[in-house]
Amino acid sequence: MLLFPTRAYPSLLHLHQSLIFSNSCHKSKSPFLSPPPPLISSPSNSSKILYSKPNRIKHIKAKKPQNNIQTSELDQEEEEEEEEEYVDEEEYEEEEGDEEGFSSSNTGFRGRGEERDYDKDPEFGEILGGFIDDPQKAHARVESRLRKKRSKVLHTKTGSGTPMKVRFNNRFSFSNSYIWFEFYKAPLPSNISLICDAIRSWHIIGRLGGCNSMNMQLSQAPVDRRPNYDAIQGANVTPTTFYNIGDFEIQENLGRVWVDIGTGETLLLDILVNALTQISSDYVGIKQVVFGGSEFESWNENLTSEDTGCSTHKI
């Protein structure tokens, strides 16, 4: 009789038992005997080795690096697309800033020209850095900075502390008169330009009807009430206008301008006097302003703009 190892060959053992059983049945000829049930044996350790799980693990392990490579490539492509979109947005913001006179770059605000980025100014950082911890020290730093840069921060008045005199000549007429200016000294070109700008603005406002004392609804309204404007009343008021104006002439410390105001609107005169008073106090001293008359002190009609101390400026 042959012996087989049961662990290694379970199928051979079953075949051997079947042969023995068939021989015995043939000898006994018993009809009640039936073949034994198939042998159910638990899978052995050797049978587990035949399972293809290790190959599958190998396959998964082989695919995993590929997935990592693919995901890394996708992530890299997404990052590149985001960077391109970010760059496009920056270029778009820079173009918008250039069109509007601003800059979106790190240099801060940029108007018509390059300006300093005060958000990153170390001097301001030093002054404001300890403001919460020591307010008195920060206040002392601000005062020290003002003393050092006073000429750049504050504007020194170059006018006169004496109030400007205003006088009306007997020959003054709203339709045909000169306005005379007497300065303490000959005005500089910058002062002449300032006075010309003031007179030009005065003429434009008057010509557009902006100086109409008959329509003062807002200035004459009660202070304790909400301002209200009646458009119909404003449209029905008699309009006023500034008809014409001449050039601004200078001879040494004297100046004059011819005007044709047209209507007898005194509000126009008040506005001009207020502006000239401020100019005399802050910029160039004006001794007096005289309304009316064709002659004034040492004014010489024969002098031209080519002579020394004479000039004519367009309004």
C-alpha positions in Angstrom: 0.0 0.0 0.0 1.4 3.4 -0.9 1.4 6.3 1.5 1.1 9.9 0.4 1.6 13.0 2.4 -1.8 14.4 3.2 -0.8 18.0 3.4 0.9 18.2 0.1 -1.5 16.0 -1.9 -5.1 16.1 -0.7 -6.5 15.1 -4.1 -4.4 11.9 -4.3 -5.6 10.9 -0.9 -9.2 11.2 -2.0 -8.5 9.1 -5.1 -6.9 6.4 -3.0 -9.9 6.2 -0.6 -12.3 6.0 -3.6 -10.4 3.1 -5.1 -10.4 1.2 -1.8 -14.1 1.9 -1.3 -15.0 0.7 -4.8 -13.1 -2.6 -4.3 -14.8 -3.3 -1.1 -18.2 -2.5 -2.6 -17.5 -4.9 -5.5 -16.7 -7.6 -3.1 -19.6 -7.1 -0.8 -22.1 -6.2 -3.5 -24.1 -4.1 -1.0 -26.6 -1.8 -2.7 -26.9 0.5 0.4 -23.4 1.6 0.3 -22.7 4.8 -1.5 -19.5 6.5 -2.3 -18.1 8.6 0.5 -18.6 12.4 0.3 -15.8 14.3 -1.2 -13.1 15.1 1.2 -13.1 18.8 2.3 -9.8 19.8 3.5 -8.8 23.2 4.7 -6.4 25.0 2.5 -2.9 24.5 3.6 -0.1 27.0 3.7 1.3 25.7 0.5 -2.1 26.2 -1.3 -2.2 29.8 -0.1 1.0 30.5 -1.9 -0.7 29.6 -5.2 -3.1 32.6 -4.7 -2.3 35.4 -7.1 -2.5 38.1 -4.4 1.2 38.9 -4.4 1.1 39.5 -8.2 -1.8 41.8 -7.7 0.0 43.7 -5.0 3.0 43.9 -7.3 0.7 45.3 -10.0 -0.8 47.9 -7.7 2.7 48.9 -6.5 3.8 49.2 -10.1 0.8 51.5 -10.9 1.1 53.6 -7.8 4.3 55.5 -9.0 2.6 56.1 -12.3 -0.4 57.6 -10.6 1.9 59.8 -8.5 3.7 60.9 -11.7 0.4 61.7 -13.3 -1.0 63.6 -10.3 2.2 65.5 -9.9 2.1 66.4 -13.6 -1.5 67.6 -13.3 -0.7 69.6 -10.1 2.2 71.2 -11.9 0.0 72.1 -14.9 -2.6 73.6 -12.6 0.0 75.6 -10.8 1.4 76.9 -14.1 -2.1 77.9 -15.2 -2.7 79.7 -11.9 0.6 81.5 -12.2 -0.3 82.6 -15.8 -3.8 83.8 -14.6 -2.1 85.6 -11.7 0.4 87.3 -14.0 -2.5 88.2 -16.4 -4.4 89.8 -13.5 -1.3 91.8 -12.5 -0.8 93.0 -16.0 -4.5 94.0 -16.2 -4.3 95.9 -12.9 -1.1 97.7 -14.0 -2.8 98.7 -17.3 -5.8 100.0 -15.4 -3.5 101.9 -13.0 -1.6 103.4 -15.8 -4.8 104.6 -17.5 -6.1 106.2 -14.4 -2.8 107.7 -13.2 -2.2 105.1 -10.5 0.2 102.3 -10.2 -0.6 98.8 -8.9 3.1 97.9 -8.5 5.0 97.8 -5.2 6.1 101.3 -5.6 2.8 102.6 -4.2 0.7 105.4 -5.5 2.0 107.0 -8.6 0.2 110.0 -10.0 1.6 112.0 -12.9 5.2 111.2 -11.8 7.1 108.9 -9.6 6.4 109.5 -5.9 7.7 108.1 -2.7 6.0 105.1 -1.1 5.1 106.5 2.3 3.7 103.2 3.5 7.2 101.8 3.6 8.9 105.0 4.8 11.3 104.0 7.6 11.1 107.5 9.1 7.3 107.3 9.5 7.7 103.8 10.9 10.2 105.1 13.5 7.8 107.9 14.5 4.6 105.9 14.6 6.1 102.6 15.7 6.1 103.4 19.4 3.0 105.6 19.5 0.9 103.1 21.4 3.6 102.2 23.9 4.9 105.8 24.5 2.6 108.5 22.9 4.7 111.4 24.4 7.9 110.1 22.8 6.1 109.8 19.4 4.7 113.3 19.8 8.2 114.6 20.5 9.4 112.8 17.3 6.7 114.5 15.2 7.6 117.9 16.6 11.3 117.3 15.9 10.5 116.3 12.3 8.4 119.5 11.8 11.3 121.6 13.1 13.7 120.0 10.7 11.4 120.2 7.7 9.4 123.2 8.5 10.2 125.0 5.2 8.9 122.0 3.2 5.8 121.3 5.3 4.6 124.8 6.1 4.3 127.7 3.7 5.7 131.0 5.0 3.5 133.9 4.2 5.2 136.4 1.9 2.4 139.0 1.9 1.7 141.9 4.1 0.3 142.0 7.6 -1.3 145.3 6.9 -4.9 145.0 5.6 -5.4 146.0 2.0 -7.3 149.2 1.4 -10.3 149.4 -0.9 -11.4 152.6 -2.5 -14.0 153.6 -5.1 -13.5 156.6 -7.4 -16.2 159.0 -8.2 -15.9 158.1 -11.9 -16.4 154.3 -11.3 -18.9 152.7 -13.7 -19.8 149.1 -14.0 -19.8 149.2 -17.8 -16.5 151.0 -18.3 -13.8 151.3 -15.6 -10.3 150.5 -14.6 -9.4 148.6 -11.5 -6.1 149.8 -10.1 -3.6 147.9 -8.0 -0.8 149.4 -5.9 1.8 146.9 -4.5 4.3 147.6 -1.8 7.0 146.5 -4.2 7.2 145.3 -7.8 5.6 141.9 -7.9 7.5 138.8 -9.0 6.4 136.8 -12.1 4.9 134.1 -9.9 2.8 136.7 -8.0 1.7 138.3 -11.3 0.6 134.8 -12.6 -1.4 134.2 -9.4 -3.2 137.5 -9.7 -4.0 136.8 -13.3 -5.4 133.4 -12.5 -7.6 135.0 -9.8 -8.9 137.7 -12.1 -9.5 135.1 -14.9 -11.5 132.9 -12.6 -13.5 135.8 -11.4 -14.4 136.8 -14.9 -15.4 133.2 -15.9 -17.7 132.8 -12.9 -19.3 136.2 -13.6 -19.7 135.6 -17.3 -21.5 132.3 -16.5 -23.9 134.1 -14.2 -22.6 132.6 -11.0 -22.6 136.0 -9.1 -26.3 136.8 -9.0 -27.4 138.4 -5.7 -31.0 138.0 -6.7 -30.8 134.2 -6.4 -29.2 133.5 -3.0 -31.6 130.8 -1.8 -29.1 128.6 0.0 -27.1 131.4 1.7 -30.2 133.1 2.9 -32.0 130.0 4.1 -32.3 129.3 7.9 -29.3 127.5 9.4 -31.4 125.1 11.5 -33.3 123.7 8.5 -32.3 121.3 5.8 -31.2 123.2 2.6 -33.8 123.4 -0.1 -33.5 124.8 -3.6 -36.5 126.0 -5.7 -35.5 125.4 -9.4 -38.5 127.4 -10.7 -37.6 130.4 -8.6 -34.0 130.2 -9.7 -34.9 130.0 -13.4 -37.2 133.1 -13.2 -34.5 135.4 -11.7 -33.1 138.1 -13.9 -29.7 136.8 -15.2 -26.5 138.7 -14.7 -23.3 138.4 -16.8 -19.8 139.8 -17.0 -19.5 141.3 -20.4 -15.8 141.9 -21.1 -12.4 142.3 -19.5 -9.0 143.6 -20.8 -5.4 142.6 -20.1 -3.6 143.0 -16.9 -0.9 145.7 -17.2 2.1 146.2 -14.9 4.3 149.3 -14.5 6.8 148.8 -11.6 4.6 148.5 -8.5 1.4 149.5 -10.2 -1.1 147.4 -12.1 -4.5 147.9 -13.8 -7.2 145.9 -15.6 -10.1 147.3 -17.6 -13.6 145.7 -17.0 -17.1 145.9 -18.4 -19.2 144.2 -15.8 -22.4 145.4 -17.5 -25.0 145.0 -14.7 -24.7 146.7 -11.4 -24.0 143.5 -9.5 -22.1 144.3 -6.3 -21.7 140.7 -5.4 -19.0 140.5 -8.2 -17.0 143.2 -6.5 -17.2 141.5 -3.1 -15.9 138.2 -4.5 -12.9 140.0 -6.1 -12.1 142.0 -3.0 -12.2 138.8 -0.8 -9.8 137.0 -3.2 -7.4 140.0 -3.4 -7.4 140.3 0.4 -6.2 136.8 0.8 -3.5 137.2 -1.9 -2.2 140.3 -0.2 -2.0 138.6 3.2 -0.4 135.3 2.0 1.6 136.0 -1.2 2.2 139.5 -2.3 1.4 142.7 -0.4 -1.2 144.9 -2.0 -1.3 148.4 -0.6 -4.6 149.4 -2.1 -7.2 148.6 -4.8 -9.0 151.5 -6.4 -12.2 151.0 -8.6 -12.7 153.6 -11.3 -10.8 156.5 -12.9 -8.6 156.7 -16.0 -5.5 158.0 -14.2 -3.7 156.9 -11.2 -0.6 158.5 -9.5 2.5 157.9 -11.6 1.0 155.7 -14.3 2.4 156.6 -17.7 0.3 155.9 -20.8 3.2 156.3 -23.2 5.2 153.4 -21.7 5.1 150.1 -23.6 5.7 146.5 -22.6 9.2 146.7 -24.1 10.3 149.3 -21.5 11.9 148.3 -18.2 9.4 147.4 -15.5 6.4 147.2 -17.9 4.5 144.0 -19.0 1.1 143.0 -20.3 -0.5 139.7 -19.4 -3.5 138.1 -21.1 -6.6 137.3 -18.9 
